[in-house]
Amino acid sequence: MGLATLLAREQRAYLGRDRSLWGPHLERTRAFLGEGLASARDGLVILGAGSGLEVPWGLAPPGATGWDADPWSRVRTLVRHRVWAPWEFQDLTGGMAELAATAARAARQPWSGRTRATRTAARRLAGLIRSLDPAAAPLAAWLRRHRPGTVVVANVMGQFGVLAQRSVEKAFGPASPWVADPEDPGGDPLDEAVRGWTARAVEAFLAVLGASGADLWLVHDRGVLFGPAPVALGPLREPWTAQLQAAGELEADDPLCGVDVPRAFPGRELERHQRWLWPVATGQTHVMEALRVRRAMLGQ
Ligand SMILES: C[S@@+](CC[C@H](N)C(=O)[O-])C[C@H]1O[C@@H](n2cnc3c(N)ncnc32)[C@H](O)[C@@H]1O
């Protein structure tokens, strides 16, 4: 199963969720991204455009390009917004196919196609993944060719790690490649390797955006919280976990695997930085982050 199929499946699950608590999140995201769309000049590309649930396409200038590797995203955008936009379906990390191929090679014997012993294969794969270097090459090439003045990143970065995990799991079939016991003294080398890969993918993606010199409008999952305890966000503080005000125990996951997005654009003016909570489902709340990074001044 390739990235397109995995993404189509994820997107179906995403759109099929109970959205009754999503109103305030959708309003904030649409308002923020809408500002980016309405102020865009000299070309616009929307990365992670999806079906346009969060993207008010009506505010985009004519000719704006959508980018999403889900094969149904462009048609869904047409149905939702009556816009048939130019579209790119490539993998934004540029490294998912290599990751999936590496996982498949490690998990199965090439001569018989049979799965290897899971624990051994998972350890071997962890070693191989450490040497992979996702460089967002298709995005870099596209931005060099088209030189858009504005790039909108519509809630896609938090998916890189999820998709990387799914690709690895897929290679192992029904067996789980992860170490089940969190107390295992050896830790989980594969989990660490996939997190390392995700951090490199996010860093490379942000470096490519920074090098484009374009105006940037980014919305992404900064954190994911699990547990029933009510939670609120205090004033903006770093790291994001210092903002959490929870009335009980919560488990916090970092989908960006340690990458600090506001620090990824040295020398560029960070004009806006906001965070808010998105109750995605019972017991699952996302900490969202929105950033507006001013375009590079000439000579930078
Ligand atoms: C959480 S959804 C965002 C939804 C979208 N902003 C909307 O308004 O409908 C993330 C989107 O990113 C896309 N995506 C995830 N990983 C990707 C990748 N590596 N390359 C290209 N698109 C990707 C998914 O297909 C999905 O549509």
The ligand as an SDF file (V2000), in Angstrom:
LIG
                    3D

 27 29  0  0  0  0  0  0  0  0999 V2000
   -5.2580   16.9510    8.9870 C   0  0  0  0  0  0  0  0  0  0  0  0
   -5.4570   16.8870    7.2700 S   0  0  0  0  0  0  0  0  0  0  0  0
   -5.6410   18.6310    6.8810 C   0  0  0  0  0  0  0  0  0  0  0  0
   -6.9370   18.8850    6.2210 C   0  0  0  0  0  0  0  0  0  0  0  0
   -6.9700   20.0590    5.2680 C   0  0  0  0  0  0  0  0  0  0  0  0
   -6.1830   21.1970    5.6820 N   0  0  0  0  0  0  0  0  0  0  0  0
   -8.4070   20.4640    5.0150 C   0  0  0  0  0  0  0  0  0  0  0  0
   -8.7150   21.6610    5.1190 O   0  0  0  0  0  0  0  0  0  0  0  0
   -9.2180   19.5750    4.6750 O   0  0  0  0  0  0  0  0  0  0  0  0
   -3.7910   16.6390    6.6300 C   0  0  0  0  0  0  0  0  0  0  0  0
   -3.7120   16.5750    5.1040 C   0  0  0  0  0  0  0  0  0  0  0  0
   -2.3470   16.4530    4.7300 O   0  0  0  0  0  0  0  0  0  0  0  0
   -2.2080   15.4740    3.7110 C   0  0  0  0  0  0  0  0  0  0  0  0
   -0.8490   14.8920    3.8460 N   0  0  0  0  0  0  0  0  0  0  0  0
   -0.3790   14.2640    4.9550 C   0  0  0  0  0  0  0  0  0  0  0  0
    0.8950   13.8960    4.7540 N   0  0  0  0  0  0  0  0  0  0  0  0
    1.2470   14.3130    3.5190 C   0  0  0  0  0  0  0  0  0  0  0  0
    2.4510   14.2190    2.7490 C   0  0  0  0  0  0  0  0  0  0  0  0
    3.5340   13.6240    3.2440 N   0  0  0  0  0  0  0  0  0  0  0  0
    2.4620   14.7700    1.5170 N   0  0  0  0  0  0  0  0  0  0  0  0
    1.3520   15.3790    1.0130 C   0  0  0  0  0  0  0  0  0  0  0  0
    0.1880   15.4900    1.6870 N   0  0  0  0  0  0  0  0  0  0  0  0
    0.1300   14.9560    2.9270 C   0  0  0  0  0  0  0  0  0  0  0  0
   -3.3320   14.4980    3.9690 C   0  0  0  0  0  0  0  0  0  0  0  0
   -3.6950   13.8090    2.7940 O   0  0  0  0  0  0  0  0  0  0  0  0
   -4.4410   15.3970    4.5110 C   0  0  0  0  0  0  0  0  0  0  0  0
   -5.3030   15.8370    3.5060 O   0  0  0  0  0  0  0  0  0  0  0  0
  1  2  1  0
  2  3  1  0
  2 10  1  0
  3  4  1  0
  4  5  1  0
  5  6  1  0
  5  7  1  0
  7  8  2  0
  7  9  1  0
 10 11  1  0
 11 12  1  0
 11 26  1  0
 12 13  1  0
 13 14  1  0
 13 24  1  0
 14 15  1  0
 14 23  1  0
 15 16  2  0
 16 17  1  0
 17 18  1  0
 17 23  2  0
 18 19  1  0
 18 20  2  0
 20 21  1  0
 21 22  2  0
 22 23  1  0
 24 25  1  0
 24 26  1  0
 26 27  1  0
M  CHG  2   2   1   9  -1
M  END
$$$$
